[in-house]
Amino acid sequence: NNTRIIDIQMSMSSRAIELLNLPEDQPSFILDVGCGSGLSGEAITEEGHYWIGMDISPSMLEIAVEREVEGDVVLSDIGEGVPFRAGSFDGVVSISVLQWLCNADKASHNPFKRLRCFFTMLYSSMRQGGRAVFQLYPESPKQMELITEQATRCGFTGGVVVDYPNSTKAKKIFLCLFAGVPVTGVRMPQALGDEGEDTVQYSNERQSGKKRKRGEVSKKEWINNKKQRRRVQGKEVTADSKYTGRKRKPKF
């Protein structure tokens, strides 16, 4: 429902602000890329900072104005750049937006050029040493590689932080970029979920599903249990026989 979506949005926004690692003793000036109705902006305001938001949707910006958010909002397509003077922002946040630059929604859209234009002007608009944190949903590793490659070519350093990497629901991907910080000076933030009940530590056994252990249950018992679960779910299952679970010979 809408309440749950809002809670998730606010949670991701708060995490993005945390990853910015802003000074605690003074307010900062933040750019919210793809601000929408201003939910991320509210999280920024709650932390005591000032912000400007930009979004391509007039209807979403109208909602932000009706909600009387604290920050200013600007109608703009981020694929055409960031229309602010150099060194304006102490930090940048963006929630669930960046992956859309990889789509060619119009014949004139070129993902490479739009990403390059965005990152070039974003880099210019940030103060040296500032961070930009993008929460995103890449469709594939190739798309993520495209985004990070274009950011690096425009001068950014940094990398990817994945919270709760082994959790289907809680997993979140953040691209953390640094402006004017050499590679040797980059200290990536710690990801969440290294220790906790909702995550599982990586091991060699997780590299292939065929190698996962089933405890003390035999192969035949495991197969029969799985087939029973599928019957309960109403799915079609092959009949049991004395050959169930047996290893097939290479040739008849």
WOVEN-V913087 format. One record per residue. N is the residue number from 0. PHI is phi in degrees with one decimal (999 if undefined). BURIAL is 1 if it has 9 or more other ideal C-beta (glycine too) atoms within 8 Angstrom, else 0. D_CENTER is the distance of its C-alpha to the mean C-alpha in Angstrom with 1 decimal. Layout:
N;PHI;BURIAL;D_CENTER, N;PHI;BURIAL;D_CENTER
This chain:
0;999;0;20.8, 1;-64.2;0;20.0, 2;-62.6;0;20.4, 3;-66.3;0;17.8, 4;-62.3;0;15.2, 5;-63.7;1;16.2, 6;-61.9;0;16.0, 7;-64.8;0;12.4, 8;-60.1;1;11.6, 9;-65.9;1;13.8, 10;-63.7;0;12.4, 11;-66.5;1;8.9, 12;-65.7;1;10.9, 13;-62.5;1;13.3, 14;-66.6;1;10.9, 15;-61.8;1;9.7, 16;-65.0;1;13.5, 17;-60.5;0;14.4, 18;-68.9;1;12.6, 19;-66.9;1;14.6, 20;55.3;0;17.7, 21;-76.5;1;19.9, 22;-60.3;0;23.7, 23;-83.5;0;24.8, 24;-95.9;0;28.2, 25;-153.3;0;27.5, 26;-73.1;0;25.5, 27;-117.4;1;23.0, 28;-108.1;1;22.4, 29;-115.9;1;18.7, 30;-102.1;1;17.4, 31;-102.8;1;14.9, 32;-85.6;1;13.7, 33;75.6;1;13.7, 34;-69.9;1;15.3, 35;59.2;1;16.6, 36;-85.5;0;19.1, 37;96.1;1;18.4, 38;-65.0;1;16.6, 39;-64.3;1;14.4, 40;-60.9;1;17.7, 41;-62.2;1;19.4, 42;-64.4;1;17.3, 43;-64.9;1;18.1, 44;-61.4;1;21.7, 45;-61.3;0;21.9, 46;-84.7;1;21.2, 47;88.6;0;24.1, 48;-109.7;1;22.5, 49;-103.1;1;23.2, 50;-153.0;1;20.9, 51;-126.9;1;21.0, 52;-115.0;1;18.7, 53;-130.1;1;18.7, 54;-154.2;1;18.0, 55;-89.1;0;19.6, 56;-99.4;0;20.7, 57;-61.6;0;24.1, 58;-66.0;0;24.2, 59;-68.2;1;21.0, 60;-67.7;1;22.5, 61;-62.7;0;25.8, 62;-63.9;1;24.3, 63;-60.3;1;22.9, 64;-67.0;1;26.5, 65;-63.9;0;28.1, 66;-80.2;0;26.1, 67;55.9;0;27.5, 68;-67.6;1;24.3, 69;-72.1;0;25.3, 70;-85.1;1;23.5, 71;-88.4;0;24.6, 72;-124.6;1;22.8, 73;-129.6;1;23.3, 74;-81.3;0;23.2, 75;-163.4;1;21.8, 76;-94.0;0;20.0, 77;-64.7;1;17.5, 78;-69.6;1;18.5, 79;-102.3;0;21.9, 80;112.7;1;20.9, 81;-117.2;1;20.7, 82;-83.4;0;24.2, 83;-132.4;0;24.8, 84;-68.0;0;27.3, 85;-60.9;0;26.6, 86;69.5;0;25.5, 87;-73.8;1;24.7, 88;-112.1;1;21.5, 89;-81.4;1;20.9, 90;-163.6;1;17.2, 91;-137.3;1;14.4, 92;-126.9;1;11.4, 93;-155.4;1;9.3, 94;-117.8;1;7.4, 95;58.3;1;6.5, 96;-126.0;1;9.0, 97;-55.9;1;8.9, 98;-63.5;1;9.0, 99;-69.1;0;12.2, 100;-69.3;1;14.0, 101;-82.5;1;14.3, 102;-94.3;0;16.5, 103;-103.4;0;20.2, 104;-75.4;0;21.1, 105;-129.1;0;24.5, 106;-60.9;0;27.0, 107;-83.7;0;26.6, 108;-81.4;1;22.9, 109;-121.2;0;22.1, 110;-52.7;1;18.4, 111;-61.8;0;19.6, 112;-68.5;0;21.7, 113;-68.9;1;19.2, 114;-64.5;1;16.5, 115;-63.0;1;19.4, 116;-64.1;1;20.9, 117;-62.2;1;17.8, 118;-68.3;1;17.1, 119;-62.5;1;20.8, 120;-74.9;1;21.5, 121;-65.9;1;18.6, 122;-57.5;1;19.9, 123;-65.3;0;23.3, 124;-78.9;1;22.4, 125;-97.9;1;21.1, 126;-73.4;1;23.5, 127;-65.2;0;24.0, 128;94.1;0;22.0, 129;-75.0;1;19.4, 130;-118.2;1;15.6, 131;-124.1;1;12.8, 132;-120.4;1;9.3, 133;-115.1;1;6.5, 134;-88.9;1;3.4, 135;-147.0;1;3.0, 136;-123.0;0;4.9, 137;-67.0;1;7.4, 138;-71.4;0;10.7, 139;-159.4;0;12.1, 140;-59.2;0;12.5, 141;-64.8;0;14.8, 142;-66.8;1;12.4, 143;-63.7;1;10.1, 144;-64.3;0;13.6, 145;-60.5;1;14.7, 146;-65.0;1;12.2, 147;-66.6;1;12.8, 148;-64.8;0;16.4, 149;-66.9;1;17.0, 150;-63.8;1;15.5, 151;-65.6;1;17.8, 152;-64.3;0;20.7, 153;-90.2;1;20.5, 154;111.6;0;21.0, 155;-75.2;1;17.8, 156;-119.7;1;17.4, 157;133.5;1;14.7, 158;179.4;0;12.1, 159;-109.5;1;9.0, 160;-113.7;1;8.7, 161;-114.6;1;7.8, 162;-81.8;1;9.1, 163;47.9;1;11.6, 164;-61.1;1;11.3, 165;-103.3;0;14.4, 166;-104.8;1;13.8, 167;-64.3;0;13.2, 168;-87.8;0;12.5, 169;-88.1;1;11.0, 170;-61.1;1;8.5, 171;-137.6;1;5.0, 172;-108.3;1;3.3, 173;-124.3;1;4.5, 174;-94.9;1;7.0, 175;-106.6;1;10.2, 176;-114.1;1;13.1, 177;-117.7;1;16.7, 178;-100.6;1;19.5, 179;74.7;1;22.9, 180;-113.5;0;22.2, 181;-63.5;0;23.7, 182;-55.7;0;22.0, 183;-68.0;0;24.6, 184;-98.1;0;23.7, 185;-79.4;1;19.9, 186;-120.4;0;19.1, 187;-69.5;0;15.6, 188;-64.7;0;14.6, 189;-79.3;0;15.1, 190;-75.7;1;12.4, 191;-84.4;0;13.3, 192;99.8;1;15.0, 193;-66.7;0;17.4, 194;-132.8;0;20.2, 195;169.9;0;20.2, 196;-73.9;0;21.5, 197;-86.0;0;18.2, 198;-126.5;1;17.5, 199;-127.5;0;19.7, 200;-67.7;0;20.5, 201;-69.9;0;20.3, 202;-152.7;0;23.8, 203;-62.3;0;25.6, 204;-67.2;0;26.4, 205;-86.4;0;22.8, 206;-72.0;0;22.9, 207;-141.2;0;25.0, 208;-63.2;0;25.5, 209;-70.7;0;29.2, 210;-98.3;0;29.6, 211;-70.4;0;28.3, 212;-79.6;0;31.2, 213;-115.5;0;32.6, 214;69.8;0;34.7, 215;-93.2;0;38.4, 216;-76.4;0;38.1, 217;-72.1;0;39.9, 218;-60.5;0;38.4, 219;-65.2;1;40.7, 220;-63.9;1;39.8, 221;-62.9;1;36.1, 222;-64.9;1;36.6, 223;-63.2;1;38.9, 224;-63.7;1;36.5, 225;-64.9;0;33.7, 226;-65.1;1;36.2, 227;-66.5;0;37.3, 228;-62.2;0;33.8, 229;-69.1;1;33.5, 230;-66.0;1;36.9, 231;-61.9;0;36.0, 232;-78.3;0;33.0, 233;83.6;0;35.6, 234;-92.0;0;34.6, 235;-74.9;0;37.2, 236;-133.2;0;38.1, 237;-68.1;0;40.7, 238;-68.7;0;43.8, 239;-74.5;0;44.4, 240;-152.7;0;47.1, 241;-69.3;0;48.6, 242;-92.7;0;46.5, 243;-59.8;1;43.2, 244;84.1;1;41.1, 245;-79.9;0;43.7, 246;-77.3;0;42.7, 247;-76.6;0;44.0, 248;-74.9;0;46.5, 249;-64.1;0;45.6, 250;-139.6;0;48.6, 251;-83.1;0;50.8
